[in-house]
């Protein structure tokens, strides 16, 4: 009788091992997914907060160079402008010069970029303009260069002629901390945020 009971117990433990081996990959995938998604959300929050601070700074008549210096000092992981991030300041102005080509149009008035990450601004213009150097980084001939007209912002975003909107964009590389991408599920490796003031 004891041998039969011992034999049944051994068979149950073998079954448990097989069930554990079948369930373990699924549990690991779920755990890795939760960790990776949580890490991405945390990093995205840092990028978003930094972007909002940048727009707030340049909307208060801070020079673009001073705002960039402040952004460098405020940045923390994952944002590192020396290795894996990029910041783009843009000032969009509604044309106010009567009779000019850009009258009553949203025009890219100022632009300053810094950082090592290879990325392009999401603000689309009809062409490319030329900008002066420091400290103003203003568009050359912003009244008549139609290539500076911004095409992907709502027209009523700036109501008054001569009014401005201050835009900050931050791009940052997101390093994966788990091998979750090997399971065929990808998480973003480039984080992006844009803020308007």
C-alpha positions as CSV (number, residue, x, y, z in Angstrom):
1,X,0.0,0.0,0.0
2,X,2.8,2.4,0.9
3,X,4.6,1.8,-2.4
4,X,1.5,2.6,-4.4
5,X,1.0,5.8,-2.5
6,X,4.7,6.8,-3.0
7,X,4.3,6.0,-6.7
8,X,1.2,8.2,-7.1
9,X,3.0,11.1,-5.3
10,X,6.0,10.8,-7.6
11,X,3.7,10.9,-10.7
12,X,2.0,14.1,-9.3
13,X,5.3,15.9,-8.8
14,X,6.4,15.1,-12.4
15,X,3.1,16.5,-13.6
16,X,3.7,19.7,-11.6
17,X,7.1,20.1,-13.2
18,X,5.7,19.8,-16.7
19,X,2.9,22.3,-16.0
20,X,5.5,24.7,-14.5
21,X,7.7,24.4,-17.5
22,X,4.7,25.1,-19.8
23,X,3.5,28.2,-17.9
24,X,6.9,29.7,-17.1
25,X,7.6,31.3,-20.5
26,X,4.2,32.9,-20.5
27,X,4.7,34.3,-17.0
28,X,8.1,35.6,-17.9
29,X,6.8,37.3,-21.0
30,X,4.1,39.1,-19.0
31,X,6.6,40.1,-16.3
32,X,9.1,41.4,-18.9
33,X,6.3,43.3,-20.7
34,X,5.1,45.0,-17.6
35,X,8.7,46.0,-16.7
36,X,9.5,47.4,-20.2
37,X,6.2,49.2,-20.6
38,X,6.6,50.8,-17.2
39,X,10.1,51.9,-18.1
40,X,8.9,53.4,-21.4
41,X,6.1,55.3,-19.6
42,X,8.6,56.7,-17.0
43,X,11.0,57.9,-19.7
44,X,8.2,59.4,-21.8
45,X,7.0,61.4,-18.7
46,X,10.6,62.8,-18.3
47,X,10.7,63.8,-22.0
48,X,7.2,65.4,-21.8
49,X,8.0,67.4,-18.7
50,X,11.2,68.7,-20.2
51,X,9.4,69.7,-23.4
52,X,6.8,71.7,-21.5
53,X,9.5,73.4,-19.5
54,X,11.3,74.4,-22.7
55,X,8.2,76.0,-24.2
56,X,7.5,77.7,-21.0
57,X,11.0,79.2,-20.9
58,X,11.1,80.5,-24.5
59,X,7.5,82.0,-24.1
60,X,8.9,84.2,-21.3
61,X,11.3,86.1,-23.6
62,X,14.3,83.9,-22.6
63,X,16.8,83.8,-25.4
64,X,16.9,80.5,-27.2
65,X,20.6,80.0,-26.1
66,X,19.8,80.6,-22.4
67,X,16.8,78.3,-22.6
68,X,19.0,75.6,-24.2
69,X,21.5,76.0,-21.4
70,X,18.7,75.6,-18.8
71,X,17.4,72.6,-20.6
72,X,20.8,70.9,-20.6
73,X,21.1,71.5,-16.8
74,X,17.6,70.2,-16.2
75,X,17.9,67.0,-18.3
76,X,18.1,63.7,-16.7
77,X,17.9,60.1,-17.9
78,X,17.0,59.1,-20.6
79,X,17.6,62.6,-22.0
80,X,21.3,63.3,-22.7
81,X,21.9,65.9,-25.4
82,X,25.5,64.9,-25.7
83,X,24.8,61.3,-26.8
84,X,21.2,60.3,-27.4
85,X,18.8,63.3,-27.5
86,X,17.9,66.3,-29.5
87,X,16.0,69.5,-28.7
88,X,14.4,71.8,-31.2
89,X,13.0,75.3,-30.3
90,X,10.7,76.9,-32.9
91,X,8.9,80.2,-32.7
92,X,5.9,80.4,-35.1
93,X,4.6,83.9,-35.9
94,X,1.4,85.1,-37.7
95,X,2.5,87.4,-40.5
96,X,1.5,91.0,-39.8
97,X,3.1,93.0,-42.6
98,X,0.4,94.2,-45.0
99,X,1.1,93.4,-48.6
100,X,3.8,90.8,-47.8
101,X,3.7,87.2,-49.1
102,X,3.3,85.8,-45.6
103,X,0.5,88.3,-44.4
104,X,-1.9,86.5,-42.1
105,X,0.1,83.2,-42.5
106,X,1.8,81.1,-39.8
107,X,5.5,81.4,-40.4
108,X,8.5,79.8,-38.8
109,X,10.1,82.9,-37.3
110,X,12.9,81.4,-35.2
111,X,14.6,78.0,-35.0
112,X,17.4,76.6,-32.8
113,X,18.4,73.0,-32.5
114,X,21.0,71.2,-30.4
115,X,21.8,67.6,-29.5
116,X,23.4,64.6,-31.1
117,X,20.3,62.6,-32.0
118,X,19.5,62.5,-35.7
119,X,15.9,63.8,-35.9
120,X,13.8,66.3,-37.9
121,X,11.2,68.7,-36.6
122,X,7.6,67.6,-37.0
123,X,6.6,71.1,-37.9
124,X,6.2,71.1,-41.6
125,X,7.0,74.1,-43.8
126,X,6.4,74.7,-47.5
127,X,10.2,74.8,-48.1
128,X,13.3,75.5,-46.2
129,X,14.3,78.9,-44.9
130,X,17.6,80.5,-43.8
131,X,18.1,81.5,-40.2
132,X,20.6,84.0,-38.7
133,X,23.0,82.9,-36.0
134,X,23.1,83.5,-32.3
135,X,21.6,85.1,-30.3
136,X,18.3,85.5,-32.3
137,X,18.2,82.6,-34.8
138,X,15.6,84.5,-36.8
139,X,14.4,83.7,-40.2
140,X,15.9,85.8,-43.0
141,X,13.1,87.6,-44.8
142,X,10.3,86.1,-42.8
143,X,7.8,88.5,-44.4
144,X,8.2,87.3,-48.0
145,X,9.8,83.8,-47.9
146,X,6.8,81.5,-48.5
147,X,9.0,78.5,-47.8
148,X,8.7,79.4,-44.1
149,X,4.9,78.9,-44.0
150,X,4.0,76.2,-41.5
151,X,1.5,73.8,-43.0
152,X,0.6,71.4,-40.2
153,X,-0.7,73.8,-37.5
154,X,-4.3,74.9,-37.2
155,X,-4.8,78.4,-38.7
156,X,-6.7,79.7,-35.7
157,X,-4.0,78.7,-33.2
158,X,-2.7,82.2,-33.2
159,X,-5.5,84.7,-33.5
160,X,-3.8,88.1,-33.7
161,X,-1.5,89.2,-36.5
162,X,2.0,89.4,-35.1
163,X,1.1,86.9,-32.4
164,X,3.5,84.0,-31.7
165,X,3.4,80.5,-30.5
166,X,6.4,78.8,-28.9
167,X,7.1,75.2,-29.7
168,X,9.6,72.8,-28.1
169,X,10.3,69.3,-29.4
170,X,12.4,66.7,-27.7
171,X,13.6,63.5,-29.2
172,X,15.4,60.8,-27.1
173,X,16.6,57.3,-27.7
174,X,15.1,54.8,-25.3
175,X,17.4,51.9,-24.4
176,X,15.6,48.6,-23.9
177,X,16.2,47.0,-20.5
178,X,14.6,43.6,-21.2
179,X,14.8,41.3,-24.3
180,X,11.1,41.7,-24.8
181,X,11.6,42.6,-28.5
182,X,12.9,39.1,-29.1
183,X,9.3,37.8,-28.6
184,X,8.1,39.8,-31.6
185,X,6.6,42.6,-29.6
186,X,8.3,46.0,-30.0
187,X,8.2,49.1,-27.8
188,X,9.3,52.5,-29.1
189,X,13.0,53.1,-29.1
190,X,12.6,56.8,-29.9
191,X,10.7,58.9,-27.5
192,X,9.2,62.2,-28.8
193,X,7.2,65.0,-27.2
194,X,6.1,68.4,-28.5
195,X,4.7,71.3,-26.4
196,X,3.0,74.6,-27.5
197,X,2.8,77.7,-25.5
